[in-house]
Amino acid sequence: MPYEDEIATGESLLALQKSTTLRDFEGVIAVRDPNAPRDEPPVVAVDRTDWLPLRVVAIDGSSITHRVQNGFPGAEASLVMLSVVFIDVSKLASIRSNEIPSPRIFNEMDRAHTLDAVLPGSNIVRGGMAGDSPSRFFRKTVYDAINGVLDASHETLLETARAISKGRSTDISCPIDGCSKRYEVGLGEYECGCDLNERLFETDGFRFHERFNELASNGEVHGEVRHVLEVLSLVNILRFFEHEERIHYLANCAFVLDGPLAVFGQPAWLAPYIRRELVRISTKVNAKTGSHLLVMGIEKSGQYVAHFLDIDWTDRDGPRSRYAPGTVIIPDARYINRNIVFRPEDAKPSGVDTYFGRKVFYKTRNSAHAVLNMGIVNEEGEDFRVTSLSAFPRLGDALNVLDHLSTYLYQDGFMPLVRAHAHAAIPLKRGTAILTGLFDNG
C-alpha cells in the first residue's frame, strides 16, 4: 500500500512484464471464440389476457454506512431503511393502454410502511455495558431488527423465519469468543450452556456474525442483513394474507421485490425454505381461487442485465434493435451455463441453491428491458431445468404489470419500485447526520 499522496512511478510494471505468474495466469483464461456459433436465446410465446392486479405490493431497502466520532479509529455504523409500499392499481383504470402514467398519480395512490435499524460496525459498543464488544452489539441489533413487525396483529419477521425453517439443524460454532461448544438453537434470547453464560440469540443462526469484522468496514454484511429483512418481509406479508378471510387478495395482487429473488452469503441456507413456503402458500391460494401467487423480482444490474443488452443488438441499428417489443426469453439451465455464468453446460443449474425465483427476459411494449425473477410457485418451477410455461403460471400477468406500470422517469423504470425506493432511500447528508447524532458524545 502506498503512503497517502504517494504517486506510482511505474517501476512495478517492469516486474510485472517479467512475472511468470502473470503469464501463466493469462494462459489459463478461457476466451469465447468470436467465430463460434452463438446459442439462440430461447424465445417463447406467452398467452396474454387483460388482467391487472388490484394492488401491487413493492418492497425495497437501502442502507448507508458512515464513520462516527467516538475516539476510536474506524468506528462506523449503518442506517438501514426498509419500505413496503401498497399501490392501488384500480386508480389507473382511466389511463389508456398506450399511455405511461404520470408520477403524480402514483404519489396519490400509494401507502407505505417502513422499518429502520441502526447496525453497529467496528469499534462501536453499548454505553454502560461493561465487557461489551462490537460483535456482541452487532448480534443484538440484528436480533432486534429481525424481531420487528410489519403489523401489530401479525407475527414478527423472526417468527416467520422460525416457522418456515422449522426442523432445520444448525451445525456452526458458537458465536461467543472463547466458547468451544457448537451453537445451540433456542428461542429469542437465551444463555449459552458453557461456563461463560453469555447471551445467545436465535438470529445467530443466520451466521451474519461470521463475516463481522472488528478491524474493517462492515457495510457488506450490513447489506446482507438488509436483504434478509426484505425477503422475510415478503414472506411475512404473504403469510398474513393466507388467512381464510384474506386469501382472495393473494390472487389479485402482485408482489414485487427490488433485485433477484435469492439469498446470498452466510444466510443463503434460507433460500430453499422460502422456495418451499412460496409453493405451499401458492398451492393453497390456487385451491381456493384457481390462481397461483404472482411474486416477482426485478434486477437492474448484473450479468443477466448485461447479457440481455448484448443479445438485443444488431450491427446495423445498434442496441435494443434485434427483438421486437413484447419478446419473452426464458433461458434454460444449459443456455445460462454456456452464455451467462460460464460453467460446464452439464453442471447443476445456476442459482439452484440460492434462488427462489426463475429468470425471464422481457422487452416491454415500450421497448424497455426487464430481467424478471418469477417466484417459484409450483413443483415444475422448482426444477431449474424445466422452462415450459407450466413452471411460470402467472408469467402473462406479470408481463401485463410491467407494461402497465412502466415509467419514463428512468431507463427501464418500473413505477412500484421507484415509489418503494423513494420511501426507503436515505439522503446521504441526512443519513450521516442521523448516525453522527446517535453517537455524539457532546
C-alpha positions in Angstrom: 0.0 0.0 0.0 1.4 3.4 -0.9 1.6 6.3 1.5 -1.1 9.0 1.3 -0.5 11.1 -1.8 2.4 8.8 -3.0 2.4 8.6 -6.8 3.1 5.4 -8.6 6.3 5.6 -10.6 5.7 2.7 -12.9 8.7 0.6 -11.7 6.3 -2.2 -10.7 5.3 -2.5 -14.4 8.8 -3.7 -15.2 8.5 -6.5 -12.7 5.0 -7.4 -14.0 6.4 -7.8 -17.5 8.9 -10.4 -16.2 6.4 -12.2 -14.0 5.9 -15.9 -14.9 2.9 -16.0 -12.6 1.2 -13.3 -14.6 2.0 -15.1 -17.9 0.7 -18.4 -16.5 -2.5 -16.7 -15.3 -3.1 -15.2 -18.7 -2.6 -18.5 -20.3 -5.5 -20.2 -18.4 -8.1 -17.6 -19.1 -10.6 -19.1 -21.4 -11.8 -16.6 -24.1 -15.0 -17.0 -26.2 -14.2 -17.8 -29.8 -15.7 -14.8 -31.7 -16.2 -17.0 -34.8 -18.0 -19.8 -32.8 -21.8 -20.0 -33.4 -23.8 -18.5 -30.6 -26.7 -20.2 -28.9 -30.0 -18.7 -30.0 -31.9 -17.3 -26.9 -35.0 -19.4 -26.3 -37.8 -17.0 -27.3 -41.3 -18.2 -26.1 -44.8 -17.2 -26.9 -46.9 -16.3 -23.8 -50.7 -16.2 -23.8 -51.8 -12.8 -22.5 -55.1 -11.5 -21.1 -56.1 -8.0 -20.0 -55.7 -9.0 -16.3 -54.3 -6.4 -13.9 -53.9 -6.6 -10.1 -56.0 -4.6 -7.7 -52.9 -3.9 -5.7 -49.1 -4.0 -6.1 -47.0 -4.6 -3.0 -43.4 -3.4 -3.6 -40.5 -4.0 -1.2 -37.2 -2.2 -1.2 -34.5 -1.4 1.2 -31.5 0.9 1.4 -28.6 1.5 3.8 -25.8 4.0 4.4 -22.6 3.3 6.3 -20.9 6.2 8.0 -17.9 6.6 10.2 -18.7 8.1 13.6 -16.5 10.0 16.0 -16.3 8.2 19.3 -12.5 8.4 19.8 -11.6 5.0 18.2 -10.3 4.7 14.6 -12.6 3.3 12.0 -15.7 3.4 14.2 -18.8 3.1 12.0 -22.4 2.2 11.8 -25.1 1.7 9.1 -28.6 3.1 9.0 -30.9 0.6 7.3 -34.3 1.5 5.9 -36.9 -0.9 4.6 -40.1 0.2 2.8 -43.3 -1.8 2.0 -45.5 0.1 -0.5 -49.1 -0.7 -1.3 -50.2 0.7 -4.6 -53.9 0.8 -5.6 -53.8 -0.1 -9.3 -57.5 0.3 -9.7 -57.0 4.0 -9.7 -55.1 3.6 -13.1 -58.3 2.4 -14.8 -58.7 5.7 -16.6 -55.3 5.5 -18.2 -55.2 4.4 -21.9 -53.3 1.2 -22.7 -50.5 3.1 -24.6 -50.1 5.8 -22.1 -47.4 5.9 -19.4 -48.8 7.1 -16.1 -47.6 10.3 -14.6 -45.6 10.0 -11.4 -48.0 12.4 -9.7 -50.7 9.7 -10.0 -48.6 7.2 -8.0 -47.8 9.8 -5.4 -51.5 10.0 -4.7 -52.3 6.3 -4.7 -49.6 4.5 -2.6 -49.4 3.9 1.1 -46.0 3.0 2.7 -44.9 1.2 5.8 -41.2 1.5 6.9 -38.8 -0.3 9.2 -35.5 1.1 10.2 -32.5 -0.1 12.2 -29.0 1.1 13.1 -26.4 -1.7 12.8 -23.1 -1.1 14.6 -19.8 -1.8 12.9 -16.2 -1.9 14.2 -15.3 0.0 17.4 -19.0 0.6 18.5 -20.2 -0.8 21.8 -23.2 -0.2 24.1 -22.7 2.5 26.7 -22.9 1.4 30.3 -22.4 -2.2 29.5 -19.1 -3.5 30.9 -17.3 -6.0 28.8 -19.3 -5.3 25.7 -17.8 -5.8 22.2 -18.7 -4.6 18.7 -19.6 -8.2 17.7 -21.9 -8.7 20.7 -23.6 -5.3 20.0 -24.0 -6.2 16.3 -25.6 -9.6 17.1 -28.0 -7.9 19.5 -29.1 -5.2 16.9 -29.6 -7.9 14.3 -31.9 -9.8 16.7 -33.8 -6.6 17.4 -34.2 -5.8 13.7 -35.4 -9.2 12.6 -37.7 -9.4 15.7 -39.6 -6.4 14.3 -43.2 -6.5 13.0 -44.9 -5.0 9.9 -48.4 -5.3 11.5 -49.1 -5.5 15.2 -51.7 -8.2 14.7 -49.3 -10.5 12.9 -46.1 -12.4 13.6 -42.7 -10.9 13.7 -40.1 -11.4 10.9 -38.3 -13.7 13.3 -41.4 -15.8 13.8 -41.8 -16.0 10.1 -38.2 -17.3 9.7 -38.8 -19.7 12.6 -42.0 -21.1 11.0 -40.7 -21.7 7.5 -37.4 -23.3 8.6 -38.9 -25.5 11.4 -36.8 -28.6 11.9 -33.6 -27.2 10.4 -30.5 -28.4 12.2 -27.7 -25.9 12.7 -24.1 -27.0 12.9 -22.0 -23.9 13.4 -19.5 -22.7 16.0 -20.8 -20.8 19.0 -20.5 -17.1 18.3 -19.2 -16.4 21.7 -15.4 -15.7 21.8 -13.6 -18.4 23.9 -16.5 -20.9 23.7 -15.7 -24.3 22.4 -19.3 -25.5 22.1 -21.3 -25.8 19.0 -24.1 -23.3 18.6 -27.4 -24.5 20.2 -30.5 -23.2 18.6 -33.0 -21.6 21.1 -35.9 -19.2 21.1 -35.4 -15.5 21.3 -32.6 -14.5 23.7 -31.1 -17.2 25.9 -27.8 -18.2 27.6 -25.1 -20.4 26.2 -24.7 -23.7 28.1 -21.0 -23.2 28.7 -19.3 -21.7 31.7 -19.3 -18.3 30.2 -23.1 -18.0 30.4 -23.2 -15.3 27.7 -26.2 -14.3 25.7 -27.1 -16.1 22.5 -29.7 -15.0 20.0 -32.0 -17.0 17.8 -30.8 -14.9 14.9 -27.2 -16.1 15.4 -28.3 -19.0 13.2 -28.3 -16.6 10.2 -24.5 -16.5 10.6 -24.1 -12.8 10.0 -21.6 -12.6 12.8 -19.2 -14.9 10.9 -18.5 -12.1 8.5 -18.4 -9.3 11.0 -15.0 -7.6 11.1 -13.9 -5.7 14.2 -10.9 -4.2 12.2 -12.5 -3.1 9.0 -15.7 -1.8 7.4 -18.9 -3.9 7.7 -21.0 -2.3 5.0 -21.3 -5.6 3.1 -22.6 -7.7 6.0 -24.9 -4.9 6.9 -26.3 -5.1 3.4 -26.8 -8.8 3.9 -28.9 -8.1 6.9 -31.0 -5.6 5.0 -31.6 -8.1 2.2 -32.8 -10.7 4.6 -35.1 -8.2 6.1 -36.5 -7.6 2.6 -37.1 -11.3 1.8 -38.5 -12.1 5.2 -40.9 -9.1 4.9 -42.2 -10.5 1.6 -42.9 -13.9 3.1 -44.3 -12.3 6.3 -46.9 -10.4 4.2 -47.8 -13.5 2.2 -48.4 -15.4 5.4 -50.6 -12.6 6.7 -52.8 -12.7 3.6 -53.1 -16.5 3.5 -55.7 -16.3 6.3 -59.1 -17.6 5.2 -60.7 -14.1 5.4 -57.9 -12.5 3.3 -56.6 -15.2 1.0 -58.5 -14.0 -2.0 -56.3 -10.9 -2.0 -53.3 -13.0 -2.9 -54.9 -14.0 -6.3 -55.5 -10.3 -7.1 -52.2 -8.8 -6.0 -48.7 -8.6 -7.5 -45.8 -8.7 -5.1 -42.5 -7.1 -6.2 -39.1 -7.2 -4.7 -36.3 -5.0 -5.8 -33.5 -7.3 -7.0 -33.2 -11.0 -7.5 -35.4 -13.5 -5.6 -32.4 -15.0 -3.9 -30.4 -15.1 -0.7 -26.7 -15.0 -0.9 -23.8 -15.2 1.6 -24.0 -16.6 5.1 -27.8 -16.7 5.3 -28.1 -18.4 1.8 -29.5 -21.5 3.6 -32.8 -19.6 3.9 -33.5 -19.7 0.2 -34.8 -23.3 -0.1 -37.1 -22.7 2.8 -38.5 -19.6 1.2 -39.0 -21.5 -2.0 -40.8 -24.3 -0.2 -43.0 -21.7 1.6 -43.9 -19.9 -1.7 -45.0 -23.3 -3.2 -47.0 -24.1 0.0 -48.9 -20.8 0.0 -49.4 -20.7 -3.7 -50.9 -24.2 -3.7 -53.3 -23.1 -1.0 -54.2 -20.0 -3.0 -54.7 -22.0 -6.2 -57.0 -24.4 -4.4 -59.1 -21.6 -3.1 -59.1 -19.2 -6.1 -57.9 -21.1 -9.1 -54.9 -18.8 -9.4 -51.3 -19.0 -8.2 -49.3 -16.3 -6.4 -47.7 -13.6 -8.5 -44.4 -12.8 -6.9 -41.5 -11.3 -8.9 -38.2 -9.6 -8.5 -36.7 -7.1 -10.9 -32.9 -6.9 -11.5 -31.5 -3.6 -12.6 -27.8 -4.6 -12.9 -25.6 -7.7 -13.1 -24.7 -10.4 -15.5 -28.2 -11.1 -16.7 -28.9 -7.5 -17.4 -25.7 -7.2 -19.3 -26.4 -10.3 -21.3 -29.9 -9.1 -22.3 -28.3 -5.9 -23.6 -25.7 -7.9 -25.5 -28.1 -10.1 -27.4 -30.6 -7.3 -28.1 -28.2 -5.8 -30.6 -27.7 -5.6 -34.4 -24.7 -4.2 -36.2 -27.0 -2.0 -38.4 -29.2 -0.4 -35.7 -27.2 -0.8 -32.5 -28.6 -1.5 -29.0 -32.1 -2.7 -28.4 -32.8 -3.4 -32.1 -32.8 -7.1 -32.5 -36.0 -8.0 -30.6 -39.5 -6.6 -31.1 -41.4 -5.2 -28.2 -43.3 -8.0 -26.4 -40.5 -10.5 -26.8 -40.1 -13.0 -24.0 -37.0 -15.1 -23.4 -36.8 -17.9 -20.8 -33.1 -19.1 -20.6 -32.8 -22.7 -19.7 -30.0 -24.1 -17.4 -27.8 -25.1 -20.4 -28.1 -21.7 -22.0 -27.3 -19.9 -18.8 -24.2 -22.1 -18.1 -22.9 -21.7 -21.7 -23.6 -18.0 -22.1 -24.0 -16.1 -18.8 -22.3 -17.6 -15.8 -19.6 -19.5 -17.7 -19.6 -23.0 -16.3 -19.8 -26.5 -17.7 -23.1 -26.8 -19.6 -24.0 -30.0 -17.8 -23.2 -28.6 -14.3 -26.0 -28.2 -11.9 -28.3 -25.2 -12.8 -27.0 -21.8 -11.7 -28.9 -20.5 -8.7 -30.4 -23.8 -7.6 -29.0 -23.3 -4.1 -29.7 -19.6 -3.6 -32.7 -18.6 -5.7 -36.4 -18.8 -5.0 -37.2 -17.3 -8.4 -36.6 -18.1 -12.1 -35.1 -15.8 -14.8 -37.1 -14.4 -17.6 -36.1 -11.6 -20.1 -38.8 -9.4 -21.3 -38.8 -6.5 -23.8 -41.9 -4.4 -22.9 -44.3 -2.8 -25.3 -42.3 0.4 -24.8 -39.0 -1.4 -25.6 -37.8 -1.3 -22.1 -35.7 -4.2 -20.8 -36.8 -6.2 -17.8 -34.9 -9.0 -16.2 -37.6 -10.8 -14.2 -37.3 -13.3 -11.4 -40.6 -15.1 -11.4 -41.3 -16.5 -7.9 -41.3 -20.3 -7.8 -44.9 -21.3 -7.0 -45.2 -25.0 -8.1 -43.3 -28.2 -8.5 -42.5 -27.6 -12.1 -40.8 -24.3 -11.2 -38.7 -26.0 -8.6 -36.9 -27.9 -11.3 -34.5 -25.4 -12.8 -34.2 -27.4 -16.0 -37.9 -27.1 -16.8 -38.6 -24.0 -18.9 -42.1 -24.8 -20.1 -44.8 -22.2 -19.3 -46.3 -24.6 -16.7 -43.3 -23.6 -14.5 -44.4 -19.9 -14.8 -48.2 -19.9 -14.3 -48.5 -16.2 -13.8 -46.0 -15.0 -16.3 -48.5 -13.4 -18.7 -50.0 -11.5 -15.8 -46.5 -10.3 -14.7 -45.9 -9.0 -18.2 -49.1 -7.0 -18.0 -48.0 -5.4 -14.8 -44.6 -4.5 -16.3 -46.3 -3.0 -19.4 -48.9 -1.1 -17.5 -46.6 0.3 -14.7 -43.5 1.2 -16.7 -42.2 4.8 -16.2 -40.3 7.3 -18.4 -38.5 8.7 -15.3 -35.6 6.2 -15.7 -34.4 3.9 -18.4 -36.2 0.5 -17.9 -38.0 2.1 -14.9 -40.9 0.4 -13.1 -43.0 2.7 -11.0 -43.8 0.5 -8.0 -40.0 0.1 -7.3 -39.5 3.9 -7.9 -42.1 4.5 -5.2 -40.7 1.9 -2.9 -37.2 3.3 -3.3 -38.4 6.8 -2.6 -39.7 5.7 0.8 -36.6 3.7 1.6 -33.9 5.9 0.2 -31.7 7.7 2.8 -30.3 11.0 1.6 -26.6 10.9 2.1 -26.2 14.1 4.2 -29.4 13.4 6.2 -28.3 9.8 6.8 -24.9 10.7 8.0 -26.3 13.4 10.3 -28.6 10.8 11.9 -25.7 8.5 12.5 -23.5 11.2 13.8 -26.2 12.3 16.2 -26.7 8.8 17.5 -23.0 8.5 18.6 -22.4 12.2 19.5 -20.8 12.4 22.9 -21.2 16.2 23.0 
